[in-house]
């Protein structure tokens, strides 16, 4: 194996590393805008703060920022740095691709379902009992858990791929 920039000729790897960075930028704009709207529009802020399950909308915002903006930036940076640090290509480009798409599908699903459950629960809480609201939003939250599991699995794939890239780096 060559020890001279093994990542330099892999256009697809560079493309996916940049996709993590681009996703980071998109999620940061969404998250920052969402936060500004929650803080700046008093009716929205009141809904989020005082309606049953309005806090789920805050959770959606938090997940956009943490799993979208922050994690995507970290993934992109580590995918960029690790091959250079250990002077070898990433263990599996296929796992990078699976990680990217699985993480994004999982995150978008989580955010959409958190938001839907928060809006539906908040509106319904004006008309029906808390127990009925719980029954109404339960399917959304259960499905959200499936999408959260996708994000967790994507992160485990990332960790495995980085670990395998680094193992035995001195032998290279």
DOMARMI-485561 format. One record per residue (C-alpha): residue in one letter; x, z, y; residue number from 1; chain. Coordinates in steps of 0.5 Angstrom, whole numbers. Layout:
BEGIN
r  X  Z  Y  k  c
a  X  Z  Y  NUM  A
...
# end
This chain:
BEGIN
r  X  Z  Y  k  c
x  0  0  0  1  A
x  3  -2  7  2  A
x  4  4  12  3  A
x  3  -1  18  4  A
x  -4  0  21  5  A
x  -8  -2  15  6  A
x  -15  -1  19  7  A
x  -12  -6  24  8  A
x  -15  -13  20  9  A
x  -21  -10  18  10  A
x  -26  -12  23  11  A
x  -32  -10  19  12  A
x  -29  -3  19  13  A
x  -28  -3  27  14  A
x  -35  -6  28  15  A
x  -38  0  24  16  A
x  -34  5  28  17  A
x  -36  2  34  18  A
x  -43  2  32  19  A
x  -43  10  31  20  A
x  -40  10  39  21  A
x  -46  5  41  22  A
x  -51  10  37  23  A
x  -48  16  41  24  A
x  -49  12  48  25  A
x  -56  11  46  26  A
x  -58  17  43  27  A
x  -55  21  49  28  A
x  -59  17  54  29  A
x  -65  18  50  30  A
x  -64  26  50  31  A
x  -62  26  57  32  A
x  -68  23  59  33  A
x  -72  27  55  34  A
x  -70  33  57  35  A
x  -70  31  65  36  A
x  -78  29  63  37  A
x  -79  36  60  38  A
x  -76  40  66  39  A
x  -79  35  71  40  A
x  -86  34  69  41  A
x  -90  41  70  42  A
x  -95  38  65  43  A
x  -91  36  60  44  A
x  -87  43  61  45  A
x  -93  47  60  46  A
x  -95  43  54  47  A
x  -89  44  51  48  A
x  -88  51  53  49  A
x  -95  54  52  50  A
x  -99  50  47  51  A
x  -99  51  39  52  A
x  -93  47  36  53  A
x  -91  44  43  54  A
x  -84  47  41  55  A
x  -83  42  36  56  A
x  -82  37  41  57  A
x  -76  41  44  58  A
x  -74  41  37  59  A
x  -74  33  37  60  A
x  -70  33  43  61  A
x  -65  38  41  62  A
x  -64  33  34  63  A
x  -63  27  39  64  A
x  -58  31  42  65  A
x  -54  34  37  66  A
x  -55  29  31  67  A
x  -55  23  35  68  A
x  -51  24  41  69  A
x  -46  29  39  70  A
x  -45  28  31  71  A
x  -45  20  32  72  A
x  -39  21  37  73  A
x  -36  26  32  74  A
x  -37  21  27  75  A
x  -34  15  31  76  A
x  -28  19  33  77  A
x  -26  21  26  78  A
x  -27  14  23  79  A
x  -22  12  29  80  A
x  -17  17  28  81  A
x  -17  19  21  82  A
x  -14  12  18  83  A
x  -9  12  24  84  A
x  -7  19  22  85  A
x  -6  18  15  86  A
x  -4  11  15  87  A
x  -9  8  10  88  A
x  -15  5  10  89  A
x  -22  9  10  90  A
x  -23  10  2  91  A
x  -30  6  2  92  A
x  -33  2  8  93  A
x  -39  1  4  94  A
x  -40  9  4  95  A
x  -39  8  12  96  A
x  -45  3  12  97  A
x  -49  7  8  98  A
x  -47  13  12  99  A
x  -49  10  19  100  A
x  -56  7  16  101  A
x  -58  13  12  102  A
x  -56  18  18  103  A
x  -60  13  23  104  A
x  -66  12  19  105  A
x  -66  20  17  106  A
x  -65  22  25  107  A
x  -71  17  28  108  A
x  -76  19  22  109  A
x  -74  27  24  110  A
x  -75  26  31  111  A
x  -81  22  31  112  A
x  -85  27  26  113  A
x  -83  33  30  114  A
x  -86  29  36  115  A
x  -92  27  33  116  A
x  -93  34  30  117  A
x  -92  37  36  118  A
x  -97  33  40  119  A
x  -102  33  35  120  A
x  -101  40  34  121  A
x  -101  42  41  122  A
x  -108  38  43  123  A
x  -111  40  36  124  A
x  -110  47  38  125  A
x  -115  47  44  126  A
x  -120  45  39  127  A
x  -119  48  33  128  A
x  -116  55  30  129  A
x  -109  56  28  130  A
x  -110  55  21  131  A
x  -113  49  22  132  A
x  -108  46  26  133  A
x  -103  48  21  134  A
x  -106  44  16  135  A
x  -106  38  20  136  A
x  -99  38  22  137  A
x  -96  40  15  138  A
x  -96  33  12  139  A
x  -92  31  18  140  A
x  -87  37  17  141  A
x  -86  36  10  142  A
x  -85  29  11  143  A
x  -80  31  16  144  A
x  -76  35  11  145  A
x  -75  28  7  146  A
x  -72  25  13  147  A
x  -68  31  14  148  A
x  -65  31  7  149  A
x  -63  24  9  150  A
x  -59  26  15  151  A
x  -56  32  10  152  A
x  -54  27  5  153  A
x  -51  22  10  154  A
x  -47  28  13  155  A
x  -44  29  5  156  A
x  -43  22  4  157  A
x  -39  22  11  158  A
x  -35  28  9  159  A
x  -33  25  2  160  A
x  -31  19  5  161  A
x  -26  22  10  162  A
x  -24  27  4  163  A
x  -22  22  0  164  A
x  -19  18  5  165  A
x  -14  24  7  166  A
x  -13  26  0  167  A
x  -6  25  -2  168  A
x  -4  22  5  169  A
x  4  24  4  170  A
x  4  20  -3  171  A
x  2  13  1  172  A
# end
